[in-house]
Amino acid sequence: MKPILTILAAIIGILCVPSVSAVEGKPNIVLIFIDDMGYADIGPFGNKDLRTPHLDKFAAEGRKFTSFYATPVCSMSRASLMTGCYNVRVSIPGVLFPNSKIGLNPDEITLAEIVKPKGYATIAIGKWHLGHHQEFLPTKQGFDSYFGIPYSNDMTLDTVNARFAKDCVFRDGMTEEKARKVALNNTVPLVRDTEIVEYAADQSTLTKRYTEEAVKFIRAHQDGPFFVYLPHTMIHFPLAASSDFKGKSTQGLLGDAIEEIDWSVGQIMATLKELKLDNNTLVIFTSDNGPAGRAAPPFRGNKTTTWEGGVREPCIMRWPGKIPAGTACEQIAGNIDMLPTFAKLTGGDLPKDRVIDGRDITPLMFDAQPGPVRDTQLYFAGNSTLSAIRQGQWKLFLTKDQGGGKGKAVADTADFTLYDLATDLGETKDLSAEHPEIVAKLKSEATERDAEIHQHQRPAGEHRKTQ
């Protein structure tokens, strides 16, 4: 077993190797991040029932990533996306709630803080879910402005710390006095920058209003460069869609919400083309975790599990003239790779005082037939236990529950199951008995990597006073 410091040095060394795919200039970046979308929920990844013409075109003009990873649930996924680190390294648990006293530490470097020193205008529009207290909101994490809900739409209000704007719109007979007395489920605040501007948020209009906000921002900053982070509220439960889409799909409200998201993508792409920004804008479309309470074909499992269905996400990237159109990449990549990739694309500086787990995946974006940038994926469960490890085609589960997130840690379990993802995407056939040497190798690798992460774990931000 290699010493932990050797692994750490190797990680830092890999990050310092320049990409073979240098990109000149500073591209605009639009990152569209869906909530609870399954791998095959859209046409480009196999859905034959819903109408997703804009995403179909998006994929035809860009590159699909078929081994693109998130995490099993919301907050941990966003922590990885924002920091380029596994959630355990930055001490963000699976899900934060309105009564949580922690958030993403303001000392962490986010995607916005990577690009902002390079002259980028930045905005976050949608579900944040990395801490709702003032010191954790997007405007404290490198974003110039914010418009959205601070956590999942099935949650409620922090009745003590809620900060209402003077002109806050109260809906459905609500008043500030009533809001502070009773916290109702599925009733969440809509925030602009740091103040609540609508309570309860009209969820049926959120996709439309987020889209309008994004288009407005792009128009206002068309001289660029700009970074738009658009983490949609949908398709998290409770589902909602505007009147233009409600009742129009073949899959009920779920389908309505997906088709409205497709419309949203179309609006953003049309704006970029109208403003002649298309050829200098990278647009990324992906999701935070698998679908809730339903299947995620062709994979096993769904949200909250570390089966592939809980963590492997649809991802499409489009940049005309840079990313080869109508192509696909099978190499391992994920949300965790966005920070070093953004740094490479924009000339931003990676922090040198901390470990970053992600990799620059520009070769996977631009090269015709890219090789692997990294061959290992760690699967942390919602309880922050290392649940599984993938290396190349092989995936080894390390916990007895095999994906539910409640099993024992690596060192305490005797049951390991091994799957060959090259031939068994559904994880149906345990090959551990046939390949004990691979089990031993992956177990050792997982133990070593888990120890390194915990040894260099950084604290979450801690809320210390009532705002």
MIMI-118248 format. One record per residue (C-alpha): residue number from 1; residue in three letters; x, y, z. Coordinates in Angstrom, 3 decimals. Layout:
N
<site NUM; "ALA"; <X; Y; Z>> ...
***
This chain:
467
<site 1; "MET"; <0.000; 0.000; 0.000>> <site 2; "LYS"; <1.396; 3.355; -0.999>> <site 3; "PRO"; <1.777; 5.949; 1.746>> <site 4; "ILE"; <-0.971; 8.552; 1.969>> <site 5; "LEU"; <1.463; 11.364; 1.191>> <site 6; "THR"; <2.486; 9.618; -2.017>> <site 7; "ILE"; <-1.146; 9.537; -3.113>> <site 8; "LEU"; <-1.555; 13.219; -2.221>> <site 9; "ALA"; <1.530; 14.144; -4.224>> <site 10; "ALA"; <0.245; 12.152; -7.175>> <site 11; "ILE"; <-3.106; 13.936; -7.034>> <site 12; "ILE"; <-1.473; 17.356; -7.019>> <site 13; "GLY"; <0.935; 16.300; -9.761>> <site 14; "ILE"; <-1.838; 15.143; -12.061>> <site 15; "LEU"; <-3.683; 18.414; -11.597>> <site 16; "CYS"; <-0.597; 20.370; -12.620>> <site 17; "VAL"; <-0.215; 18.567; -15.964>> <site 18; "PRO"; <-1.499; 20.880; -18.710>> <site 19; "SER"; <-4.270; 19.603; -20.963>> <site 20; "VAL"; <-3.367; 18.765; -24.546>> <site 21; "SER"; <-6.455; 20.680; -25.621>> <site 22; "ALA"; <-5.619; 24.306; -24.942>> <site 23; "VAL"; <-8.438; 26.716; -25.671>> <site 24; "GLU"; <-7.809; 30.343; -26.520>> <site 25; "GLY"; <-10.011; 33.125; -25.215>> <site 26; "LYS"; <-12.581; 33.127; -22.454>> <site 27; "PRO"; <-15.771; 31.288; -23.347>> <site 28; "ASN"; <-19.098; 32.171; -21.832>> <site 29; "ILE"; <-20.364; 29.255; -19.740>> <site 30; "VAL"; <-23.943; 28.175; -19.091>> <site 31; "LEU"; <-24.331; 25.250; -16.679>> <site 32; "ILE"; <-27.865; 23.819; -16.555>> <site 33; "PHE"; <-28.289; 21.510; -13.567>> <site 34; "ILE"; <-31.512; 19.516; -13.218>> <site 35; "ASP"; <-32.855; 18.062; -9.954>> <site 36; "ASP"; <-33.623; 14.311; -9.749>> <site 37; "MET"; <-33.373; 13.600; -13.478>> <site 38; "GLY"; <-32.815; 9.978; -14.475>> <site 39; "TYR"; <-30.405; 8.895; -17.187>> <site 40; "ALA"; <-33.140; 8.060; -19.712>> <site 41; "ASP"; <-35.580; 10.858; -18.892>> <site 42; "ILE"; <-34.766; 12.750; -22.106>> <site 43; "GLY"; <-34.681; 11.816; -25.767>> <site 44; "PRO"; <-30.896; 11.850; -26.279>> <site 45; "PHE"; <-30.524; 9.152; -23.610>> <site 46; "GLY"; <-33.351; 6.897; -24.677>> <site 47; "ASN"; <-36.739; 8.397; -23.779>> <site 48; "LYS"; <-39.133; 7.626; -26.647>> <site 49; "ASP"; <-42.300; 9.090; -25.143>> <site 50; "LEU"; <-41.533; 12.679; -24.201>> <site 51; "ARG"; <-40.952; 15.559; -26.582>> <site 52; "THR"; <-37.461; 16.985; -26.026>> <site 53; "PRO"; <-36.667; 18.502; -29.438>> <site 54; "HIS"; <-34.323; 21.157; -28.084>> <site 55; "LEU"; <-32.260; 18.644; -26.139>> <site 56; "ASP"; <-32.287; 16.284; -29.122>> <site 57; "LYS"; <-30.805; 19.069; -31.237>> <site 58; "PHE"; <-28.457; 20.023; -28.409>> <site 59; "ALA"; <-27.046; 16.482; -28.384>> <site 60; "ALA"; <-26.809; 16.356; -32.180>> <site 61; "GLU"; <-24.697; 19.506; -32.041>> <site 62; "GLY"; <-22.638; 18.459; -29.028>> <site 63; "ARG"; <-21.188; 15.482; -27.165>> <site 64; "LYS"; <-22.974; 13.104; -24.817>> <site 65; "PHE"; <-21.144; 11.731; -21.793>> <site 66; "THR"; <-22.339; 8.238; -20.936>> <site 67; "SER"; <-20.289; 7.657; -17.760>> <site 68; "PHE"; <-20.918; 11.005; -16.105>> <site 69; "TYR"; <-21.306; 10.836; -12.325>> <site 70; "ALA"; <-23.035; 12.818; -9.620>> <site 71; "THR"; <-23.865; 11.587; -6.090>> <site 72; "PRO"; <-26.974; 9.925; -4.589>> <site 73; "VAL"; <-28.663; 13.069; -3.196>> <site 74; "CYS"; <-28.873; 16.855; -3.428>> <site 75; "SER"; <-26.476; 18.817; -1.216>> <site 76; "MET"; <-23.532; 16.467; -1.518>> <site 77; "SER"; <-23.819; 16.616; -5.304>> <site 78; "ARG"; <-23.838; 20.417; -5.356>> <site 79; "ALA"; <-20.867; 20.516; -3.005>> <site 80; "SER"; <-18.885; 18.348; -5.409>> <site 81; "LEU"; <-19.973; 20.449; -8.372>> <site 82; "MET"; <-19.063; 23.756; -6.735>> <site 83; "THR"; <-15.724; 22.740; -5.184>> <site 84; "GLY"; <-14.311; 19.958; -7.362>> <site 85; "CYS"; <-14.110; 17.791; -4.245>> <site 86; "TYR"; <-15.891; 14.781; -2.839>> <site 87; "ASN"; <-18.518; 15.983; -0.380>> <site 88; "VAL"; <-16.757; 14.251; 2.514>> <site 89; "ARG"; <-13.637; 16.308; 1.906>> <site 90; "VAL"; <-15.617; 19.553; 2.335>> <site 91; "SER"; <-17.837; 18.110; 5.112>> <site 92; "ILE"; <-21.206; 18.618; 3.411>> <site 93; "PRO"; <-23.651; 15.800; 4.251>> <site 94; "GLY"; <-26.153; 14.244; 1.875>> <site 95; "VAL"; <-28.959; 16.753; 2.388>> <site 96; "LEU"; <-29.177; 20.079; 4.223>> <site 97; "PHE"; <-32.500; 21.168; 5.763>> <site 98; "PRO"; <-34.058; 24.473; 6.879>> <site 99; "ASN"; <-32.947; 23.698; 10.442>> <site 100; "SER"; <-29.345; 22.934; 9.398>> <site 101; "LYS"; <-26.719; 25.108; 11.039>> <site 102; "ILE"; <-24.006; 24.453; 8.462>> <site 103; "GLY"; <-23.330; 25.242; 4.829>> <site 104; "LEU"; <-20.542; 25.285; 2.293>> <site 105; "ASN"; <-17.605; 26.935; 4.002>> <site 106; "PRO"; <-17.022; 30.444; 2.569>> <site 107; "ASP"; <-13.313; 29.572; 2.561>> <site 108; "GLU"; <-13.947; 26.990; -0.164>> <site 109; "ILE"; <-13.236; 28.045; -3.745>> <site 110; "THR"; <-16.316; 27.674; -5.945>> <site 111; "LEU"; <-16.827; 27.563; -9.706>> <site 112; "ALA"; <-17.811; 31.235; -9.587>> <site 113; "GLU"; <-14.678; 32.133; -7.648>> <site 114; "ILE"; <-12.530; 30.375; -10.232>> <site 115; "VAL"; <-13.892; 32.436; -13.129>> <site 116; "LYS"; <-14.674; 35.762; -11.443>> <site 117; "PRO"; <-11.041; 36.935; -11.196>> <site 118; "LYS"; <-10.838; 36.435; -14.966>> <site 119; "GLY"; <-13.490; 39.090; -15.528>> <site 120; "TYR"; <-16.620; 36.942; -15.577>> <site 121; "ALA"; <-20.057; 38.223; -14.587>> <site 122; "THR"; <-21.699; 35.459; -12.518>> <site 123; "ILE"; <-25.231; 34.524; -11.532>> <site 124; "ALA"; <-26.912; 31.597; -9.792>> <site 125; "ILE"; <-30.560; 30.986; -10.695>> <site 126; "GLY"; <-32.534; 28.206; -9.014>> <site 127; "LYS"; <-32.054; 25.727; -6.196>> <site 128; "TRP"; <-28.878; 26.390; -4.191>> <site 129; "HIS"; <-28.985; 23.847; -1.329>> <site 130; "LEU"; <-25.532; 24.524; 0.112>> <site 131; "GLY"; <-26.714; 26.460; 3.152>> <site 132; "HIS"; <-29.598; 28.935; 3.471>> <site 133; "HIS"; <-28.076; 31.248; 6.082>> <site 134; "GLN"; <-26.794; 34.599; 4.827>> <site 135; "GLU"; <-23.127; 33.635; 5.005>> <site 136; "PHE"; <-23.656; 30.570; 2.791>> <site 137; "LEU"; <-25.823; 31.983; 0.002>> <site 138; "PRO"; <-24.480; 32.293; -3.578>> <site 139; "THR"; <-23.703; 36.001; -3.210>> <site 140; "LYS"; <-21.195; 35.002; -0.511>> <site 141; "GLN"; <-19.714; 32.281; -2.736>> <site 142; "GLY"; <-18.592; 34.220; -5.794>> <site 143; "PHE"; <-21.882; 34.940; -7.546>> <site 144; "ASP"; <-22.788; 38.541; -8.315>> <site 145; "SER"; <-26.476; 37.839; -7.893>> <site 146; "TYR"; <-28.918; 35.075; -7.011>> <site 147; "PHE"; <-32.556; 34.290; -7.714>> <site 148; "GLY"; <-34.107; 31.028; -6.563>> <site 149; "ILE"; <-35.061; 28.778; -3.684>> <site 150; "PRO"; <-32.415; 28.014; -1.047>> <site 151; "TYR"; <-33.121; 24.276; -0.751>> <site 152; "SER"; <-35.451; 21.552; -2.042>> <site 153; "ASN"; <-39.029; 22.477; -2.924>> <site 154; "ASP"; <-40.549; 19.858; -0.592>> <site 155; "MET"; <-39.085; 21.622; 2.425>> <site 156; "THR"; <-40.328; 24.574; 4.456>> <site 157; "LEU"; <-39.219; 27.864; 6.015>> <site 158; "ASP"; <-36.602; 28.639; 8.636>> <site 159; "THR"; <-39.113; 30.632; 10.666>> <site 160; "VAL"; <-36.455; 32.148; 12.930>> <site 161; "ASN"; <-33.828; 33.275; 10.432>> <site 162; "ALA"; <-36.025; 34.119; 7.430>> <site 163; "ARG"; <-35.216; 37.580; 6.060>> <site 164; "PHE"; <-38.183; 39.039; 4.167>> <site 165; "ALA"; <-37.783; 41.905; 1.718>> <site 166; "LYS"; <-39.899; 44.986; 2.458>> <site 167; "ASP"; <-41.846; 44.390; -0.734>> <site 168; "CYS"; <-42.090; 40.597; -0.321>> <site 169; "VAL"; <-45.103; 39.122; -2.102>> <site 170; "PHE"; <-47.081; 36.897; 0.266>> <site 171; "ARG"; <-49.305; 34.373; -1.512>> <site 172; "ASP"; <-52.279; 32.187; -0.557>> <site 173; "GLY"; <-53.313; 34.348; 2.377>> <site 174; "MET"; <-49.871; 34.183; 3.939>> <site 175; "THR"; <-48.392; 37.018; 5.978>> <site 176; "GLU"; <-45.016; 37.379; 7.648>> <site 177; "GLU"; <-46.665; 36.788; 10.998>> <site 178; "LYS"; <-48.288; 33.570; 9.803>> <site 179; "ALA"; <-45.090; 32.440; 8.088>> <site 180; "ARG"; <-43.108; 32.717; 11.303>> <site 181; "LYS"; <-45.685; 30.773; 13.316>> <site 182; "VAL"; <-46.108; 27.599; 11.259>> <site 183; "ALA"; <-43.639; 25.954; 8.880>> <site 184; "LEU"; <-45.531; 24.149; 6.122>> <site 185; "ASN"; <-44.066; 21.373; 3.988>> <site 186; "ASN"; <-43.757; 22.004; 0.233>> <site 187; "THR"; <-43.837; 25.735; 1.015>> <site 188; "VAL"; <-40.516; 27.392; 0.287>> <site 189; "PRO"; <-39.215; 30.949; -0.020>> <site 190; "LEU"; <-38.139; 32.554; -3.279>> <site 191; "VAL"; <-34.988; 34.587; -2.675>> <site 192; "ARG"; <-33.335; 37.409; -4.584>> <site 193; "ASP"; <-29.740; 37.834; -3.487>> <site 194; "THR"; <-30.224; 37.531; 0.316>> <site 195; "GLU"; <-33.878; 38.422; 0.898>> <site 196; "ILE"; <-37.139; 36.539; 0.447>> <site 197; "VAL"; <-39.167; 38.232; -2.285>> <site 198; "GLU"; <-42.037; 35.725; -2.503>> <site 199; "TYR"; <-43.566; 33.374; 0.035>> <site 200; "ALA"; <-44.675; 30.780; -0.673>> <site 201; "ALA"; <-42.945; 30.502; -4.043>> <site 202; "ASP"; <-45.327; 29.784; -6.915>> <site 203; "GLN"; <-43.667; 26.554; -7.988>> <site 204; "SER"; <-45.659; 26.212; -11.199>> <site 205; "THR"; <-43.912; 29.300; -12.556>> <site 206; "LEU"; <-40.352; 28.615; -11.408>> <site 207; "THR"; <-38.989; 26.976; -14.560>> <site 208; "LYS"; <-40.381; 29.817; -16.670>> <site 209; "ARG"; <-39.150; 32.552; -14.329>> <site 210; "TYR"; <-35.701; 31.010; -13.982>> <site 211; "THR"; <-35.454; 30.910; -17.763>> <site 212; "GLU"; <-36.517; 34.521; -18.111>> <site 213; "GLU"; <-33.926; 35.492; -15.512>> <site 214; "ALA"; <-31.185; 33.636; -17.385>> <site 215; "VAL"; <-32.121; 35.197; -20.721>> <site 216; "LYS"; <-32.216; 38.663; -19.146>> <site 217; "PHE"; <-28.760; 38.154; -17.637>> <site 218; "ILE"; <-27.280; 36.909; -20.915>> <site 219; "ARG"; <-28.654; 39.926; -22.771>> <site 220; "ALA"; <-27.310; 42.314; -20.141>> <site 221; "HIS"; <-23.835; 40.729; -20.247>> <site 222; "GLN"; <-23.578; 39.812; -23.919>> <site 223; "ASP"; <-20.240; 41.603; -24.173>> <site 224; "GLY"; <-19.043; 38.869; -21.787>> <site 225; "PRO"; <-17.552; 36.849; -20.472>> <site 226; "PHE"; <-20.300; 35.448; -18.252>> <site 227; "PHE"; <-21.100; 32.363; -16.211>> <site 228; "VAL"; <-24.738; 31.342; -15.732>> <site 229; "TYR"; <-25.376; 28.593; -13.184>> <site 230; "LEU"; <-28.974; 27.400; -13.615>> <site 231; "PRO"; <-29.857; 24.664; -11.084>> <site 232; "HIS"; <-33.530; 24.042; -11.822>> <site 233; "THR"; <-36.002; 23.237; -9.033>> <site 234; "MET"; <-37.681; 20.639; -11.204>> <site 235; "ILE"; <-38.044; 17.699; -11.463>> <site 236; "HIS"; <-37.859; 17.333; -7.699>> <site 237; "PHE"; <-41.120; 16.517; -5.895>> <site 238; "PRO"; <-43.586; 18.251; -5.639>> <site 239; "LEU"; <-43.744; 18.396; -9.415>> <site 240; "ALA"; <-45.083; 21.502; -11.106>> <site 241; "ALA"; <-45.341; 23.009; -14.563>> <site 242; "SER"; <-46.702; 26.230; -15.989>> <site 243; "SER"; <-50.069; 26.419; -17.714>> <site 244; "ASP"; <-48.400; 26.203; -21.133>> <site 245; "PHE"; <-47.105; 22.714; -20.323>> <site 246; "LYS"; <-49.354; 21.262; -17.624>> <site 247; "GLY"; <-51.381; 18.326; -18.934>> <site 248; "LYS"; <-49.623; 18.334; -22.312>> <site 249; "SER"; <-47.222; 15.360; -22.056>> <site 250; "THR"; <-47.772; 11.603; -22.129>> <site 251; "GLN"; <-46.187; 11.063; -18.696>> <site 252; "GLY"; <-48.326; 13.212; -16.429>> <site 253; "LEU"; <-46.893; 16.056; -14.413>> <site 254; "LEU"; <-43.421; 14.502; -14.520>> <site 255; "GLY"; <-43.446; 14.593; -18.294>> <site 256; "ASP"; <-44.898; 18.109; -18.294>> <site 257; "ALA"; <-42.035; 19.342; -16.123>> <site 258; "ILE"; <-39.410; 17.641; -18.318>> <site 259; "GLU"; <-40.896; 19.075; -21.496>> <site 260; "GLU"; <-40.880; 22.543; -19.934>> <site 261; "ILE"; <-37.198; 22.126; -19.071>> <site 262; "ASP"; <-36.590; 21.226; -22.712>> <site 263; "TRP"; <-38.374; 24.457; -23.671>> <site 264; "SER"; <-36.111; 26.328; -21.252>> <site 265; "VAL"; <-33.018; 24.921; -22.964>> <site 266; "GLY"; <-34.463; 26.054; -26.288>> <site 267; "GLN"; <-34.988; 29.585; -25.025>> <site 268; "ILE"; <-31.406; 29.870; -23.827>> <site 269; "MET"; <-29.971; 28.442; -27.044>> <site 270; "ALA"; <-32.129; 30.757; -29.176>> <site 271; "THR"; <-30.897; 33.756; -27.176>> <site 272; "LEU"; <-27.259; 32.780; -27.635>> <site 273; "LYS"; <-27.784; 32.438; -31.381>> <site 274; "GLU"; <-29.689; 35.699; -31.673>> <site 275; "LEU"; <-26.892; 37.563; -29.897>> <site 276; "LYS"; <-24.243; 35.778; -31.992>> <site 277; "LEU"; <-22.716; 34.269; -28.843>> <site 278; "ASP"; <-23.221; 30.672; -29.909>> <site 279; "ASN"; <-19.688; 29.960; -31.083>> <site 280; "ASN"; <-18.122; 31.354; -27.935>> <site 281; "THR"; <-20.376; 29.724; -25.362>> <site 282; "LEU"; <-19.994; 26.358; -23.672>> <site 283; "VAL"; <-23.364; 25.003; -22.543>> <site 284; "ILE"; <-23.500; 22.012; -20.185>> <site 285; "PHE"; <-26.660; 20.079; -19.307>> <site 286; "THR"; <-26.675; 17.492; -16.494>> <site 287; "SER"; <-28.330; 16.553; -13.171>> <site 288; "ASP"; <-27.571; 16.175; -9.461>> <site 289; "ASN"; <-28.663; 12.570; -8.868>> <site 290; "GLY"; <-30.932; 9.840; -10.166>> <site 291; "PRO"; <-34.738; 9.799; -10.204>> <site 292; "ALA"; <-36.729; 9.637; -6.979>> <site 293; "GLY"; <-38.926; 6.584; -6.430>> <site 294; "ARG"; <-38.803; 5.265; -9.988>> <site 295; "ALA"; <-36.548; 3.251; -12.235>> <site 296; "ALA"; <-33.526; 4.658; -14.069>> <site 297; "PRO"; <-33.078; 2.361; -17.066>> <site 298; "PRO"; <-30.788; 0.835; -18.172>> <site 299; "PHE"; <-29.375; 0.919; -14.662>> <site 300; "ARG"; <-30.265; -0.577; -11.327>> <site 301; "GLY"; <-31.303; 1.656; -8.421>> <site 302; "ASN"; <-32.349; 5.291; -8.208>> <site 303; "LYS"; <-31.933; 8.361; -6.003>> <site 304; "THR"; <-30.338; 7.715; -2.562>> <site 305; "THR"; <-28.533; 4.586; -3.817>> <site 306; "THR"; <-25.043; 4.141; -5.182>> <site 307; "TRP"; <-26.192; 1.729; -7.839>> <site 308; "GLU"; <-25.539; 3.318; -11.227>> <site 309; "GLY"; <-29.173; 4.462; -11.442>> <site 310; "GLY"; <-28.662; 6.718; -8.442>> <site 311; "VAL"; <-25.500; 8.437; -9.603>> <site 312; "ARG"; <-24.929; 8.102; -13.359>> <site 313; "GLU"; <-26.485; 11.114; -15.032>> <site 314; "PRO"; <-27.334; 12.348; -18.490>> <site 315; "CYS"; <-24.775; 14.918; -19.565>> <site 316; "ILE"; <-24.434; 16.842; -22.805>> <site 317; "MET"; <-21.869; 19.517; -23.623>> <site 318; "ARG"; <-22.094; 21.803; -26.625>> <site 319; "TRP"; <-19.626; 24.323; -28.017>> <site 320; "PRO"; <-19.739; 24.702; -31.808>> <site 321; "GLY"; <-16.364; 24.430; -33.477>> <site 322; "LYS"; <-14.715; 23.105; -30.319>> <site 323; "ILE"; <-16.713; 20.062; -29.184>> <site 324; "PRO"; <-17.227; 17.526; -32.007>> <site 325; "ALA"; <-20.915; 17.452; -32.938>> <site 326; "GLY"; <-23.016; 14.315; -32.630>> <site 327; "THR"; <-20.407; 12.419; -30.620>> <site 328; "ALA"; <-20.301; 10.513; -27.339>> <site 329; "CYS"; <-17.659; 9.933; -24.683>> <site 330; "GLU"; <-17.644; 6.775; -22.561>> <site 331; "GLN"; <-14.784; 7.759; -20.257>> <site 332; "ILE"; <-15.391; 8.382; -16.552>> <site 333; "ALA"; <-16.175; 12.012; -15.745>> <site 334; "GLY"; <-18.519; 13.857; -13.427>> <site 335; "ASN"; <-19.736; 16.970; -11.666>> <site 336; "ILE"; <-16.610; 16.873; -9.542>> <site 337; "ASP"; <-14.493; 17.643; -12.618>> <site 338; "MET"; <-16.130; 20.960; -13.449>> <site 339; "LEU"; <-13.924; 23.184; -11.278>> <site 340; "PRO"; <-10.529; 22.177; -12.720>> <site 341; "THR"; <-12.092; 22.131; -16.183>> <site 342; "PHE"; <-13.450; 25.660; -15.799>> <site 343; "ALA"; <-10.025; 26.747; -14.588>> <site 344; "LYS"; <-8.415; 25.327; -17.717>> <site 345; "LEU"; <-10.979; 26.883; -20.064>> <site 346; "THR"; <-10.868; 30.365; -18.527>> <site 347; "GLY"; <-7.244; 30.615; -17.458>> <site 348; "GLY"; <-8.322; 30.544; -13.833>> <site 349; "ASP"; <-6.007; 29.528; -11.038>> <site 350; "LEU"; <-6.584; 26.328; -9.111>> <site 351; "PRO"; <-6.026; 26.731; -5.363>> <site 352; "LYS"; <-2.607; 25.432; -4.365>> <site 353; "ASP"; <-3.283; 25.187; -0.637>> <site 354; "ARG"; <-5.734; 22.262; -0.773>> <site 355; "VAL"; <-6.467; 18.992; -2.503>> <site 356; "ILE"; <-8.908; 19.081; -5.434>> <site 357; "ASP"; <-10.340; 15.677; -6.351>> <site 358; "GLY"; <-11.669; 16.533; -9.814>> <site 359; "ARG"; <-9.692; 16.561; -13.062>> <site 360; "ASP"; <-9.494; 18.789; -16.101>> <site 361; "ILE"; <-11.656; 16.912; -18.624>> <site 362; "THR"; <-11.093; 19.188; -21.615>> <site 363; "PRO"; <-9.504; 16.259; -23.515>> <site 364; "LEU"; <-12.800; 14.375; -23.084>> <site 365; "MET"; <-14.648; 17.381; -24.450>> <site 366; "PHE"; <-12.489; 18.179; -27.475>> <site 367; "ASP"; <-10.497; 15.132; -28.583>> <site 368; "ALA"; <-11.956; 12.892; -31.278>> <site 369; "GLN"; <-11.172; 9.658; -29.417>> <site 370; "PRO"; <-10.078; 10.586; -25.907>> <site 371; "GLY"; <-8.422; 8.238; -23.489>> <site 372; "PRO"; <-9.253; 8.292; -19.785>> <site 373; "VAL"; <-8.510; 11.389; -17.739>> <site 374; "ARG"; <-9.125; 9.436; -14.543>> <site 375; "ASP"; <-10.040; 5.773; -14.234>> <site 376; "THR"; <-11.425; 5.810; -10.697>> <site 377; "GLN"; <-14.770; 6.940; -9.288>> <site 378; "LEU"; <-15.591; 6.905; -5.578>> <site 379; "TYR"; <-19.247; 6.468; -4.616>> <site 380; "PHE"; <-20.048; 8.122; -1.285>> <site 381; "ALA"; <-23.472; 7.339; 0.154>> <site 382; "GLY"; <-25.801; 9.930; 1.680>> <site 383; "ASN"; <-24.401; 9.194; 5.128>> <site 384; "SER"; <-20.871; 10.006; 3.829>> <site 385; "THR"; <-19.746; 6.366; 3.965>> <site 386; "LEU"; <-17.648; 5.218; 1.011>> <site 387; "SER"; <-20.118; 2.765; -0.492>> <site 388; "ALA"; <-18.393; 1.651; -3.704>> <site 389; "ILE"; <-15.439; 2.219; -5.991>> <site 390; "ARG"; <-15.172; 1.961; -9.764>> <site 391; "GLN"; <-11.872; 1.519; -11.558>> <site 392; "GLY"; <-12.111; 1.104; -15.295>> <site 393; "GLN"; <-14.819; -1.453; -16.007>> <site 394; "TRP"; <-14.918; -2.866; -12.469>> <site 395; "LYS"; <-17.150; -1.662; -9.652>> <site 396; "LEU"; <-16.856; -3.019; -6.129>> <site 397; "PHE"; <-19.441; -2.399; -3.418>> <site 398; "LEU"; <-17.930; -1.909; 0.021>> <site 399; "THR"; <-21.030; -1.871; 2.225>> <site 400; "LYS"; <-23.450; -4.661; 3.031>> <site 401; "ASP"; <-26.526; -2.785; 1.892>> <site 402; "GLN"; <-24.933; -2.318; -1.573>> <site 403; "GLY"; <-26.128; 1.152; -2.271>> <site 404; "GLY"; <-28.705; 2.246; 0.281>> <site 405; "GLY"; <-26.176; 4.250; 2.214>> <site 406; "LYS"; <-26.703; 2.593; 5.616>> <site 407; "GLY"; <-24.100; -0.144; 5.511>> <site 408; "LYS"; <-20.959; -0.484; 7.572>> <site 409; "ALA"; <-17.738; 1.232; 6.581>> <site 410; "VAL"; <-15.087; -0.441; 4.422>> <site 411; "ALA"; <-13.036; -1.924; 7.218>> <site 412; "ASP"; <-16.021; -3.382; 9.077>> <site 413; "THR"; <-17.711; -5.377; 6.341>> <site 414; "ALA"; <-17.023; -8.841; 4.979>> <site 415; "ASP"; <-19.427; -8.759; 2.068>> <site 416; "PHE"; <-18.126; -7.318; -1.207>> <site 417; "THR"; <-19.875; -7.588; -4.540>> <site 418; "LEU"; <-18.127; -6.975; -7.845>> <site 419; "TYR"; <-19.678; -5.981; -11.160>> <site 420; "ASP"; <-18.300; -5.612; -14.673>> <site 421; "LEU"; <-19.932; -2.438; -15.986>> <site 422; "ALA"; <-18.630; -3.098; -19.484>> <site 423; "THR"; <-20.966; -6.087; -19.829>> <site 424; "ASP"; <-23.475; -5.644; -17.000>> <site 425; "LEU"; <-24.858; -2.114; -16.757>> <site 426; "GLY"; <-27.724; -3.392; -14.610>> <site 427; "GLU"; <-25.319; -4.719; -11.940>> <site 428; "THR"; <-27.028; -8.089; -11.843>> <site 429; "LYS"; <-24.153; -10.583; -11.702>> <site 430; "ASP"; <-21.738; -10.601; -8.771>> <site 431; "LEU"; <-18.292; -11.659; -10.048>> <site 432; "SER"; <-16.407; -11.366; -6.768>> <site 433; "ALA"; <-15.884; -15.128; -6.475>> <site 434; "GLU"; <-14.401; -15.311; -9.975>> <site 435; "HIS"; <-12.046; -12.353; -9.477>> <site 436; "PRO"; <-10.753; -12.277; -5.891>> <site 437; "GLU"; <-7.608; -10.455; -7.019>> <site 438; "ILE"; <-9.685; -7.539; -8.363>> <site 439; "VAL"; <-11.729; -7.461; -5.153>> <site 440; "ALA"; <-8.536; -7.277; -3.098>> <site 441; "LYS"; <-7.042; -4.572; -5.313>> <site 442; "LEU"; <-10.154; -2.376; -5.269>> <site 443; "LYS"; <-10.697; -2.872; -1.551>> <site 444; "SER"; <-7.144; -1.749; -0.859>> <site 445; "GLU"; <-7.473; 1.205; -3.209>> <site 446; "ALA"; <-10.763; 2.267; -1.610>> <site 447; "THR"; <-9.384; 2.017; 1.921>> <site 448; "GLU"; <-6.360; 4.095; 0.992>> <site 449; "ARG"; <-8.313; 6.797; -0.825>> <site 450; "ASP"; <-10.939; 7.018; 1.911>> <site 451; "ALA"; <-8.226; 7.446; 4.535>> <site 452; "GLU"; <-6.547; 10.213; 2.515>> <site 453; "ILE"; <-9.805; 12.139; 2.149>> <site 454; "HIS"; <-10.560; 11.961; 5.851>> <site 455; "GLN"; <-6.972; 12.905; 6.700>> <site 456; "HIS"; <-7.294; 16.063; 4.590>> <site 457; "GLN"; <-10.944; 16.790; 5.346>> <site 458; "ARG"; <-11.932; 20.444; 5.556>> <site 459; "PRO"; <-14.702; 21.818; 7.814>> <site 460; "ALA"; <-18.123; 22.971; 6.683>> <site 461; "GLY"; <-19.151; 26.525; 7.385>> <site 462; "GLU"; <-20.909; 26.886; 10.708>> <site 463; "HIS"; <-23.761; 29.310; 11.378>> <site 464; "ARG"; <-23.078; 31.002; 14.688>> <site 465; "LYS"; <-25.728; 33.683; 15.092>> <site 466; "THR"; <-29.268; 34.571; 14.154>> <site 467; "GLN"; <-29.335; 36.831; 11.102>> 
***
